[in-house]
Amino acid sequence: MIHEILPVGMLQCNCSIFGDETTSEAIVVDPGDQIEQILAIVRKHGLKVKAIVITHAHIDHIGGAQKLKAATGAQVWMNEQDQELYDGLDMQAAWLGIRAPERTEIDHAAKEGDKLVLDAAEFHVLHTPGHTQGSLCLWIPRENKLVAGDTLFRESIGRTDLPGGDFRKILSSIHTKLFALPEEAVVVPGHGSNTTIGHEKEFNPFV
């Protein structure tokens, strides 16, 4: 499977572009900004984006969703518990001193147990509240890979002092859902470098 990670925007959010070589279908996770660069990767591999998954509704993860949907026709998946946060996108932009991007309609209220499919690879939606109420992760067993959004970082966790954050919930999400995954599973966080579940169990000081 094709998997390219592109850090985008002023906060360098990790946007993941997954593509299947057989079907030429793609899933893009967290297109926060730099949509032309994301589309360049899609075109390089001859892919058609069928889904856009938002791990949570902070502007650095969702800011470019409208542009990407307009360019590809792909449907947008986000947990409905983050809708209020997304409705406040103008306020988020003001915090960063940037112009608010256009908003898009959410096509699918992604929830625990949902699955997206690229040929033989299943992307399992895990609802992992804590960083925000609607935070999601994607577990891809065939690739032994977790796209963690801002729930889990290399030797850190997502901040919980922003609206919708809850420290107890993020620790519960990590311990009950993420740490139940194989220790060798690769973790692709929302910012920064990759890690593994085993490394975080041993070295993450927050958990």
N, C-alpha and C positions, 0 to 999 in steps of 0.2 A: 504494500500500500504506500502511496505517496503521502508524505507528511512534511510540510514545510511550516516553520515557525517564523513569523515576522513581527518583531517588536514595533508597535505603531504608536504615534501620537507623542505628546509632550511627557506623558507618564510611562511610555514604553510598555504598553500592554502587549502581552504575547498573543497575537492572533494566530490561530492554527488553521491551516488549509489541508484538509484530508481529501485524497482523491483515489479512486479505484481504477486501475489500469484496464480492467476488462470492460466495465460499463461506462467509463469516462465520467462518472458522476462524482460530485464533490460535496463536502460539508465544510462550511466555514464557521469557526468558533471565535466569537468576540472581535468583530471588525470595528474597532474603536475609532480608526482614522486611517488615512493614507489608502483610500479605496483603490486608486489607480495602481498602486503597487501590488495590492492584493489581486486585482484583476489581471495584472501582468503575469503573476504566478499561475493563475487559473488558465490563462491563454497559453502559457509556455508548455503546460502539460496537456492541452487540448481538452479541458474539463468543462462540464456544465454544472453549475452550483444548483443543488436541489433544496438545500436547507441552510439556514443561518441560525446558529444556536448562540444564545446570550447567557453566559453563566450568571450574570447579575446586572442590574440596571444602573450601575455607575457609568458616568459619561465616557470614561476612558475605555470601556468595554462595549458600549452600545452606540457611541456617537456616530459611527458611519453606517449603521444598519439600513437607514433609509436609502442612502446612495447605492449600497450594494444590492438591496432588493430591487431598486429601480433599474439597475444595470443588468440584473440576472433573472428577475422574476421569481427568485427563490422565496420560500416561505420562512417566516421568522418564528422561532421557538423561544419562549421565555416563561418563567414561572409567574403566575398571576399575583403572587404575594409581593412582587417587586413593581407592580403597576403604579402604585402611588409614588414610588421613587422615580420611575420613568416619567410620570406626569410632572415632576419637579425638575426636569432637565434644564430649564432656564436658570433655576437657582444654582444647580450644579455648575453650569457654565460661568455664572457670576463669581462663584468661589474661586475659579481658576483664572478669571479675567479674560475669558475667551467668548467668542460669539456662539450662541446656542445653535447646534445643528438641527436640521429638520427631523421631526419624529415620524415614525412609521407605525402602522397598525401591527399588532401582534397576531399572527395567524394561528398559533398553537399555544395553549396554556400548558407548557411542559411541566410534568409532575413525576414524582417517584414512580418507577416502574415502566415509564415510556421507553420505547426503543426506536432508534433510527438505524437504517441499514444501508451499507455500501457493499453490494454483492454479498460476500460471505461474512463480512465484518458487521457485528452489531454494536451500536453505541447505546449503552444503558444509562438512562438518566437517574442520577442520585440527587435527591433533595437534601442539601446540606446547609441548613440555616445557621446563621451566626455572624458572618460578615455582613450579610443583609438577610432579611426574612426569606427571600426567594432564591437565595444562592443555590446554584446547581453545579455538579461535577458530571463528567462523562467518563464511564468506565468501558473500555474496549477490550474484552477478554482475548480476542484473537491476536491483538497486538501487545497484550500485557501492558497496557498503557492507560493512565488516568489523566484526563484534562481537569485540573483542580480549580480553575478560576482563582479567586482570591481567598479560598478556604485554607489551603496549605501551601506554604513556600518551603524552600530549602532552609531548614533550621529556623523557621519562623511560621507565623500564622497570620491570617488576615486581621486587620485592625477592626476593633469593635466599638470605637468611640464615635462613629458616624451614625446618622439616623438609620434605625433598623438593626444596628449592631447589638450583639448579645454574646458576652464572653462565655457564659455557661453553655449556650447552645452551640457555639463553634467547637468547643472542646468535646461536647457530646457527639457532634457530627463526625469529627475526626476519629474519635475512639470507636464509635459504633459502626460506622460505615467505611471510612477510608482505611483504618487499621485492620479491618477484616479482609482486606485484599492481600494478594501474595506479596511477600516481602521484597521480591525482586521486581515488582511492578514499577515501571518508570512513571514518575509524576511530572507532568508539564504544568507548572504553576502559571498564574496570571501575570506575573512579573518575575524577572530573574531567571536563573539557570535551573535546569532539570535536576531532579533528585530521585530517590526511590523510597518506597514505603519503609523498607528495612532501615535505611539511613535515618529517616525521621523518627522511627521508634526509638532508635538508640541515641541520636544526637540532638533532637529538637528540644530545646529547654522549656518550651511552653506546654508541652504535652507529657 
